[in-house]
Every structure is written in structure tokens, then in C-alpha cells.
Amino acid sequence: MTAELVRGQNHPLSQARLEIRVSAGTPIVAAAALGDEQGRIHGVEWVAHPGAPTLPGLEVSRQAAADHRLAVDLDAMPEAVHRVSVLLALPTGVGGPTSFGAVPAPFLAVTGLDGAEVASYTIAGLESESAVVALELYRRQDAWKVRAIGQGYAGGLADLFSDQGLAQAHQLAGGINDAVAQGVARSIPAPPRPDGDRSRQAAAPAVGPDQSGQAQQGTSGATAPQPTSPYGNQTPGQPTPPPNSPYGTTDPTQPSAPTPGGPIDYSHPRRQNAAPPPPPPTAPPAQPGQPAQPVAGDATGWSMEERLYNQVWGMFEDLARTAAAYRSAVDFAESRMEKELDQVLSDPRSRIGGQGDAAREAAQAKHSQLVNQARATLDRDLAQLSAESQVVEPALPPAYARWDNPVWHGYRVPMEIPMALRLGELHLPESAELRIPMLVRLPLERGLWIDSGRSSLDGSFHDSHDLSRLAMETAVAHAARLLAVYPAGEFTVHVIDPAGSGAQALAPLVQTGVLAAPPAVGAAGVADVLARLTQRVDLVQMALRAGAPDSLPPGFDTSQQLLIVNDFPHGFDDRAVNQLRYLADEGPAVGVHLMMVADREEAAGYGPLLDPLWRALLRLTPVADDHLADPWVGHAWTYEPSLVPPGSQVLQQVLTQVAAARAKHW
């Protein structure tokens, strides 16, 4: 059972090889310092940080990110080391938050190599601090323990290192901050838009504050809270993170560091290392007082694909802002009317008679005026966004397009991996007709969970078998799209269907021959597939950590792997469940991805053991459901899956081409 620590509490460690997982919701720098018995750091060589990420028995992340995994081997620590301090800091000079009080409380978990949590700690109560000693692993009488520290420093890393007794504190802190700012850590904001990009006018609140008590970015120039969005882990205007609203962290404009000396590099191959050019002048400037004519690809980017991605992201931002402004204005109008009516009712002389009636009418008239004004602004912005959607949607490439888009009729197996993939559409109740494509970055940074349960759906499916079938068809549509957007031989799909209940939905994949092998059935099939994929993860991890990816066995398949699991937990024993958790946690970093088709209630017998599994996956639904939370402005977005239209043969045609290209490749 996991020990949930509070500040100052300690817990024994029974394992020597550990991982420390950090989740912060915003990009942070993770480092670790080795200390002697008194906790002193003897020199800069005793600190592991993004510029020098490895020390004996210790490895930290090479980048600033919202999520980190630090590897620790206590048996490999030098004898002089008695403490290992985990340090967190906000990067400076990149335009992000400057204090932990402005971001979600960082969460740390100490786990074994099997992913089982040993202890966890949420660092609450931070305010002006920009650096913090989070945890401490310390040795007492040849036994190691972990202690929750949570000691923050308003002066950042320089004050932290000085307090740890390091003479070169300011020089080391400056070096770490410079490395992050110069892009060594790849914590870079999304590509900037030029001034006046698409002449967007996100509506500012007509009056009053927004629902969260913060101003929104609009025509008034106020600052909006920055989101973690259902798009992927990109935060507009900030370094790119992964999240709780669901989602992954890579920036299309930045290069991922290739693995030296080998063929395996699961980073995107076409990331650039400079600011992208502005969009070409494709439309005449708007006349004064008139909105600009929308143009597809009217955003910054190195290619039309990247410009379209950034444009879709901008549409999502604008819809979120204008809806938030409208809601805040309506809330203000209602609260103002209630206040004025309370004032009228509080005076006995005005409760009855003509004076009271006149005051009520005046309050209601003001309310109607404010609401109508806010609605007019919302309608103006929605009209502009709808016009933009009408020109953007037909221009999208296959990876971004709906299945009914004519672009699929001219489909050819691509030669390069696209930047992102469409998993469905998002919309808000203020404008149900306006749909924003939900794009996630490639390679996938989180597994997918197609929820076949009925707990949060509208109840229109009374037959659980129908809902399970639709969930499996949704998974097949997503898997087919992944196969279609990868070059031949660079994406492999495995299926576990223990009871064979998904045979009908799986028919397009099986009949076209695009699967690596027939769907695995029964407990033996489950064990075989999981054993092969976990072994693959282990082999690639060992090769990469040793810096020798070319040492993999001859004929090793270096393509991205996707495992589709149907009817979980049917056919799974405890060992298989642990292997599945391992794949969900460790697989994406080495090209092994998970797609679960499952009802969480059916796996309730495992209790909290499976909570980390569900949290590691991006939950999607086979029918429309308003479950995607957006902490940026507090919206609950309605998600609709990207399904093949009834009677359409597009899926069969696309998979047939994929199968033919795979046959030529092999």
C-alpha cells in the first residue's frame, strides 16, 4: 500500500532501484543533489540537472517538462553519499509562471521498477517560492528511507543551493537556467502568432470578472489563465507540457535529441530548431470595421500541415475564450440583478407599491441589456469561427480530417509521419454546431482508453453489448487511422480479445491483413502477447540507457507498436494486470502504446490497484459525452469520436492500401 506522506514524515524503502515520478501540471526543472551525512553538497559535480543529467546511481530528465521520471539506484551510490535530495524549480526566462503558488501543487511518487508506488507526496502550501527541495532519500544504519521535505525558496535555485552549503550556488543555478532558456531542455513555447493573426477578436467579458475570478485574454488585453487542454499537452503561450486534462508534450518546432549511434528514435523526425516563418499573405487585409476573410493555413508554421495544426489550436483557444467571456458576463448580470433586488426588498418602504415594481423592472431591464450585449458579442465571434471552420475543415490532410472528408478518396500511404492525429471533435453548448477537431501529437505520449461503461453516458444504450460493440468499432477506427498515417512498416498493431467478443468489429483489420498476428484469445494468448511486448520494452530501455541502441537483436522490429485490449479484465490474471500497467507507464517512451476497450466498473474488483492504469490513459467515449475537463477556463468540452459513416467503404479501401504497402515493404 502506498504511504501518502505529509511534510516531515518518513517511510522505509525496501528496494534499491527506484523511480521518482513528478507531476506538476506546468513545465518545471527537476534535479537531484547528493549530500554527505550533514546534507552538504561538496561541489557542482554532486548535482544532477538537465545540463549534466547522470551521476553514479542517479539520472534525471534532460528537459523541463510537466512530468518527470528520475531513476535512482541506491546500491550504486558512493559511500560518501548519505542523502539524495530531489529538487524542483520553475524555469526562468521562458515566459512561464514565476512562483509555485501560481501553478498546481507538484505531486511526487516513489515507485519500484514494476510501477508499484511506495510513497507519494503532494507539496501543498507553496506561494512565492520558485524552487523547492521536494523529497529526500537518506541513509541511516545501512538502511534507506524517504522523507517529505517541501522546503521552498523564493530566491530560486541560487538560494536553494546556498542553503545546501554549495559554494558555487549562483554559478550552478545560472548554468541550469541558461541551459533551459537556450533550448537544451526543449521547454519552448508554442510557435508565436504574428500580430493580428487572422484578426481574431476573442470576446472580453462585457462586465465583471470571469467564473474563476481571473480575467480572460480578450480585446482588453487582460491576461488569461493558461490551459492544459484536450489537445495534447500544449499550453498556449507557455512552455509545452503532459496533464490532467488528458494529454502529451512535444513542440513541433523543436528537435528532439536523437539517440546516438542507433536506428531507434521515437521523436518526431521533422521538428525544426528555429522560429517558424509567418503565414504567407493569402488574403487581402480586412476593411476597417469588417472581420478578416478566413483562410486555411493562416497561422505560423514551417509547412501547411503545421500551419493548419496551429490554426486549429487557435480556433480552440478562441472558442474557449469567447464562451468563457459570455458565461462570466451572464453570471455578472445575474448577480447584479440579485443584489439590486435585495436592496429593494431590504427596505420595507419599497417592498410594495409602484416604487418597488419600478425598481424590479429596472433591475430586470439592466440584466436583459447586459445579457443581450454579451450574446451579441458571442454571436459575432461564433460567426467568425464558423466561417473559419468551413474553410479549414476541407483543407485538412488525412491525419486531421474526418472520415467523410473527400481527402480520403485520394489517400496514398504517406512517406512521413504527420505531426498529429485526429481522435474526434470538441464542442461547447453555446454553439453545438461549431466543432473543433481534437488533435493529439504523434508519436502518442499516452495510451487511449475507450470507455465501454454506461456510468457517464446519456443512457440511450440500454444494451451493454451494443455499447461494447460500438466501443470496439471506435477503437478499430482509431487504430485504422494510426495505420493509415504512418509510413509502411512503421506501425504495428496487436490485438488481445480473450473471449472473441470483438470479432465483428475487428473484421476490417483482420480481413485486410494489417495486424501483426490474429487476435490473441484465451488466457494463454493474453500471456503470450504481454510477455513479448514487455520484453520488447525492457530490451529497448536497456539499449537506450546503455547508449547502444544498435545492440538490439538482429531483425528487431523498431516500428511503433499498438496493443488493443478488448474485454479487460476478462482473461487477465494478476501477473497480466501488472504487465499491462507496466506497458501503460513505460511503453510510450519506447514506442509501445496501449488502447484499452474496457468498462472500469467490471475491473472494480482490483480496487485502487488499477487507479494508476486509468490515470495513465486518455479516456475517450464511443458516443458524445461532455467529460473532457479544461482547467484553462473551467469548461467541460463535449467529445465526439471520429467514426466511419454508416455504409461507407472508406475504411476498407484505406486498410487495403495499407496492407499492400506493408507487403511491398516486407
N, C-alpha and C positions, 0 to 999 in steps of 0.2 A: 504494500500500500504506500502511496506517495505521502511524504511528510510535507505539509504545507507550512513553511516556515514564516515566522514573523521576525522583525528586526531584533538581532542579538541571539536568536535561537540557533542551536547547532543540531547536527544529525550525523550519526556514524556512516561511513562509506565502506561497504563490503566488497567493492570492486575497485580494481586499479585503473582499468581502462574505461574512460567515461566520455560522454559528450555533454557540453553545456549549451543549451539552446536558448536563444534570446529572441524575444518578440517585442517590438517597440511601437509598431504602427506608423513609424516615420523613420527615415534613414538615420542611423547612428553609427558611430565608430566603436568597434569592440576591440579591446586589447587585454593583455594579461601581464602581470608583473610577478616576478619571482622574488621572494624575500627570505631573509635569514630568520633566526629564532626571535629576534626583536622586531621583525617586519620590515627591516631596512632593505632598500634596493641598492645594490652595490655599484651599479652603473647602467648605462643605456643598454648594454648587452644583456641585461636581465629583464628586458621588456619586449614582449612580442606585440607587434602592431601591424597595420596594413603595409607599411614600408619594409618591415622585417618580420614576416608572419610566423616563423618557426624557431623554436628553441628545443633543447632536449626534453622530450616528453610533452611538448605543447605546440599547438598550431591554432592560429586564429584566422579570421577571414581576411582576405586581401582587399576588401571593398567596404565602403559604407553602405549599409542596407537596413531594411526594416527587420529582417530576420537573419540571425547568425547561428552558426554551429561551431563551437570551439572543441577541438579534440584534446584530451588530456590522458596521459599515461603516467600515473603516479609512480610506478615502478621504475620508470626511466628518469626520474628527477635526480639531479645531482645531490649528493649527501648534504651539501651546504644549504640546500633549499628546504625550508620548513613551512613556507606559505606560498600559495598561488592566489593572487588577487585578480578577480575579473573586473575590468574597468570598462565603463560605458561613457561616451561623450557625444555631444551634438557637434557635427562638423561645422566649421566656421567658414565664412566667405563663399557660401554656395546659395545664399538666399533663403535658407530654411529657418525653422524656429531656433530661438537662442536660449531657451530655458526649458527644462523638463516639465515645468508647470503648465506649459502650453501644449503638451503632447500627451497621449495616453500613457498610463503608468507602465513602465517596462516590466515584462514578465520573464523570469528565468526558470529553466527546468534542468536539473542534473539527471541524466539518464545513463543507463547502461548501453552497450553496443546493440542490444536487441530492441532498443527503443523504450524499454520499461522505465518509467520515471522513478527516481529515488527520492528526490526532494524538489520542491518548487518554491519560488519566492516572487511576490509582486511588490515592486518598490513603490509604495504609496507615500504621499506627503511631500513630494518634491515640489519646489516652487521656482526660485530664481536660479537654481543650480544648473550648470551646463555640463558637468562631469560628475560621475558618481562611482564609488567603489561598491559594486553590487554584491558580490559573494566573495568568500574567502575559503579556500581549501587549506587546511592546516594539519600539521603532523604533531601528534602527541604520543610519546612512548611507542613509536613504530606503527601507530595506527592513524589513519587519516579521517578527518571529519570535514563537514561543510558547515559554514556559519553564514547566516544572513546579515549583511552589513548595512547597506543602504546609506552610506555616508556621502553626502553631496558637497560640491564645491562650486560656488558662484563664479570663481575665477577660472574655471575650466581645468583643462589638463595640467596647466602650469602649476596651479595651486595644489592639485591632487598629488603630482609627483614631488613637489616640495614637501608636502606633509608626509610623504613616504620616505623622506630622507635622501632624495636623489639630488646630487649637486647640480647636474646639468638639466634641471627640470624644465626651464624655459626653452632651452635649445631643442630638447626632445619634443616638447609639446608643439613648438613651431614647426618642426620637421614633419610631425604627423599631420598637422593641419594643412601644411603646404602640399603634402602628398595627396591628400583628399581633394584639395582645391584644384590641383593640376590634373586631376583625372586619373591618377594612379589607381584610385579606389573605384572609379567608374560610378561615382554618385553624382550624376549630372542631371540638370533639369530637362524637361521635355523641350523639343525644338521650339524656339520662340516664334511667335507670330509677328509679322510686320505690323506697324501701326495702321489701324483702320482695316485690319484683315477682314474682308467680306462685309465691312461696315456693320458689324454686329452691334446691336443695342440691347444688351441684357437689361431687363427692366429693374430699376431700383425700386425699393419699397416706396409706395406713394406717401405713406406716413408711418412713423413709428419703427421700432426695431423688428427684427425677424423673430421666428419662433424660438430660436436658441439664445436670443439676447445678443447676437453678433450681427454686424452689418454685412450685407451681401455685396459682392462686386457688381457694380452696375454703372449706369451713366454718371452717377455721382462721384465715382472714383473711390468709393469705400472699399475696404479690404474684406474679402470673403474668407471664411474658414476653408482650409484646403481639404479636398476629399480623398478618401480611399474608395475607389469606385468599382462597380461591377465590370469595368473594362479590362482589368489586368491591373497590375499594381503600379499604375502610373498615376502620379499625383500632379495635377496641372500647376505649373509654376514652381514646383519643388523638385528636389531630387527624387528619382523614381524608386518606390518601394516594393514586397508582397503583402495581407491583410486581412482585415477581417471582413469587411465586405469581402469578398471572396478571392484575393486574386494574384499574380506573378510579377516579377520585377526585372525588366531589362529595358534598356533605352535603345530605340532603333538607330540613333545617330552615333552610338558609341561602340568601339570594338571590344569584344570580349577577348580576354587574353587567351591565345591558343595554347594548347598543351604541347610543349616542345618535344620533338623527336618522334611523333607518332601520328597515326591516322585518325584518332578519335578526338573530335572537338564538337561538343554538343551545343556550342554557342551559335548564334545566327551568323551565317557567312558573309552577310552584306552590310554589316554595321560600319558606319563611317566615323572618323575621328575629328570631325570639324563641324562647324555650324552649317546646317543645310542652306541651300540658296532659297531666296523668296520665290513665291509662285510667279510664273510668267504672266505678263499683262494680257489676260484673255478676254476681258470685258471692259467696255468704256466706263469711266468713272460715273458714279451716280450723280444725278442732278440735285442741286440743293433742295432739301426737304423731301427727297424721294429715296426709298431704300435701294441699295445696290442690287443689280440683277445677279442672282446666284449662278455660280459657275462650278462645275465639277472639278475637283482638284485645286480649288482656290485656297491653298494653305501651304505652309513651308514644307520642304522635304527634298530629298535627293532624287526621287523618282515619283512617277504618277501614283504608284502604289502607296508610297509613304505619304504623299500629299493627301490622298483620299483617306488614309487612316487618320491623319491628324485632323482632317476636316470632319470626319465622323465623330471623333473625340470632342471637337469644338461644338458640334451640334448637341452632344450630350451635355456638355457644360452649360450651354445657353438655355436648354430646356430646363435643366435643374435650377438655374438661377432665376429664370423668369417665373417658374412655378413657385419657388420659394418666396419671391417678392410678392406675388399675388396672394399667397396664403398669409404672409405676415401683414399685408395691408388689410385683408379681411379681418384678421384677428384684432388688429388695432381698432378698426371701425367698430367691431362688436364691443370691445372693452370700453371704448369711449362712450358708446351709447349707453352701456350699462352704468357707467359712472355718472353720466348726466341724469339718467332716470333715478339713480339712487339719491342724487342731490335733490331732485324734485320730491321724491317720496319722504325724504328725511324732514321736510318742512311741512308741518300739519296744515299750514295755510294754503299750500299749493297742491294738496292731495286731491282735492275735489274742485269742481268748478272749472270755468273757462281757462284760468291760468295754468292749471295742471295739464289740461288737454293740449293746450298750445305748446307747453314745454315738451310733452311727449312727441307731438308731431314734429317739432323742430329737431329733436334728437334723432328720430327715425329718418327724417329728411337728410340730415348730415350723414347718417350711416349709409343710406342709399347712394348719396353722391360719392362718398369715398369708395364704396364697393364698385360702383359703375366706372369710376375713374380707373381703378385697378384692373377691372375686367377689360376695359378698352386697351390698356397697355399690354395686358396679356394677349388679347386677340391680335394686336399688331405684331407682337413677337412670334406668336404661333403661325401667323400667316407667312412671315418671312422664313421661318424654319420649314414650314410645309413646302413652300416653293423651292427651298434648297434641297429638301429631301427628294422632290420629284426629279431634279436633275442629277442628284448624286446616286440614287439607287440604280438607275440603268447603267451608270458608268462603272460600277464596282466590278473588280475582277472576280473570277470564280470563288476564290477563298473567302471573299467578303459578301458574296451575292446570295440571295435566296435561291431555293431550288427551282422556283418558277421563273427565274431570270433567264432571258434568251441567251445570255453568255454561255450557259451550259451546253447549248446546242452546237457551239463551235469549240467545245472542250478538246484540249490536247494535253497529254501528260506533261507537266512542266519540267524544266531543266533546273530550276532553282526553287528553294524553299521560300514561301511567302513570309511576310512579316507577321501576319496574324491570321486568325481563323474566325469565322462567324459561327456562333453557337446558338443564336436566336435573336430575339428583338426585345427591346425595353420600351415601356411607355408609362405615362402617368395619367391619373383620372381626369386632369384638366383638359387633356387632349388625347383621347384614346385612339384617334385616327393617325396621329403622328407617331411613327415607330422609328426608333433609333437602333441600328444594328449593334448587337453585343459582340464585340471583337475581343479575342484574347490573344496574347502574344504567342508566338512559336519560337522555339520548342515549348511545349506545355510545361508550366512550372508547378502545377498542381494537378492531381488526379481529378476525375469527374465522378459525381455520384448522381445517377438518375433515380430519383426517389419514386418508388412504385407504391408507397404508402398513401393512405387517404386522409391522414390526420389533418393536413393543412389545405386540402383541396376543396373545391366547391360542392362536393357531394353528388355531382352529376354521374359519377361512376359508382353504381351500386354493386356491380360485379367486380370483385377484386381481380379475377382472371383477365377481364378486358383491360383494366388499368395496367396490369403486369405486362400484357401483350403490347400495349401502346408504349410503355416504358422501354421495352426491348426494341421496338421499332425506332424509337428516338435514339437509342444507343447505336443502332445499326446506321442510322442516318449520319450521326456524328462520326462514327468510325469510317464510313464511306467517304465523307468529306476529307478526313485526315489522309486517307489513302490517296485521294484524288489530288491533293495539293502538294504532296511530296514527290520528288523525282522517283523514277522507277528504282526499286530495290533499296530505298532509303527509309521505308516504314513497313514494319511487320506487325501483324495482328494475330493474337492468340485468343482463344475463347474457352472459358470454363462454363459448362452448362450441365451441372451434375445430374439433374433429373430429365434432361432433354426437353424441358418445357418451352425453351425458346427456339425450337427448331423452325417453326413457321416464320418468325421474324428474321431469323438468321439465314433464311434461304438465299437472298441475294448475295451474301458473302460466300456462302458455301458453293452455290451453283456456278459462280464465276471463277472460283478457284483462287481468290485473293488471300485466303487465310494461310497461315504458316502450316497448319495441320487441321484435320477435322476437329470440331468442338470436343473438348475433353468431357467425359461423362463419368459418373460414379466417384467414389472416394479415391480410388486408385488414380483416375485421371486428374483429379484435383491435386493430389500429392505430386504427381509427375511434373505437371506444368509449373507448379510453385517451386519445386526443387530446382528445376532448370533455370528459372528466372532469378531466384535468389542467388544461385551460384554465379549467374552472369553478373549481377550487381556486385557480388564480392570480388570477382576477378577484375572487373573494371576499376573498382575502388582501389584495390591493391596496386594495380598497374599505375594508376594516376598518382597515388601517394608516393610510389617509388620513383616517379618521374620516368617511367619506362613503358608507355602505352604500346610500343611496338613489340613488347614481350608477350602479348596475348597469344593464345594457341593459334596455329595456322587454320585458316578458314573461319575464324571467329567473325560472327555477324555483327558488324558495327552499326547497323541501322537502328533507328528509333524503334522501340518495342511498345506495343499497346496490349494490355491484358484486359479483356472484357469478362466480367464475372456476373453471371446470372443466378438468381435464386439464393443469394447469400442469406443465411449461413448453412443452407442445406448442403450436405456432403463435406462440411468442414469440421475437422477436429481441432483440439487446442493448438497443436503444432501448426496446422494450416492457417489458423487465425493469426498466430504470431508472425508467420511468414508474410501474410497479407499486410499486416501492419508495417512490417519491415519494408515491403515494396512501396507502400504509400509514402513512407518517410524518406527512404534513401533512394528509391528508384528514379525520380525525375532528374536528379543531378547527374545521373549516368545514363540517361536515355531510356529508362523503363517507366512506363506510365500505366496508370490504373483507371479503369472505367467500371464502376460498380452499378449494377441494377439491383436495388435492394429496398426493402421496407425495414426501416430502423426498428420498428416495433417487433418484428419477427426475430431480431437479434437481441432483444431486450434481456434474454436470459444470461448474457455475458456481463450485464451490468456496466459499470464505469470502465471496464477493461477496454471497450471499443470506443470510448469517447475520443481518444486521440485520433483514431482512424477517421471518424466522421469529420472531425475538425480539419484534418489534413486534406479533405476533398472539397471541391467546389460543387455545392448542391444545385442541381437543376431539376426541373419537373417536366413530365411528359405533356402536361396541359398548362394553360395560363395560370399563373399564381403570383401574387404580389409578395414575394418572400425575399427579394434582394434588398437588403438594408444599405442605405447610403449615408454614412455618418457625416459627409460633407455638409449637407443641408438638411438632413433628417428625413429624406424621402424613403418610402418603400416602393421600389420600382416593380412593376408587373413584368414578369418574364414570360415570353412565349417561345417554345422550342422551334428550331428550324426543321420542319418536316417536309417530306416529299408530297406534292399534291396527289390526292387520290386518283388512281388510274394512270398516272404519269409513268413513263418508261425511262425517265432521265437517269434514275439510279442504276438501272440495269445497263444502260448504254455507257455510263461513265465507268462503272466497275469492269465492264468488258474491255474497255480501252486500257484500264489499269492492269488487268490480268495479262493482256497481250504485251504491254510494255515490260512487265515483270518477266515474262517468258523470254523475251529477247535479251533482257539484262542478264539473266542467269545463264 
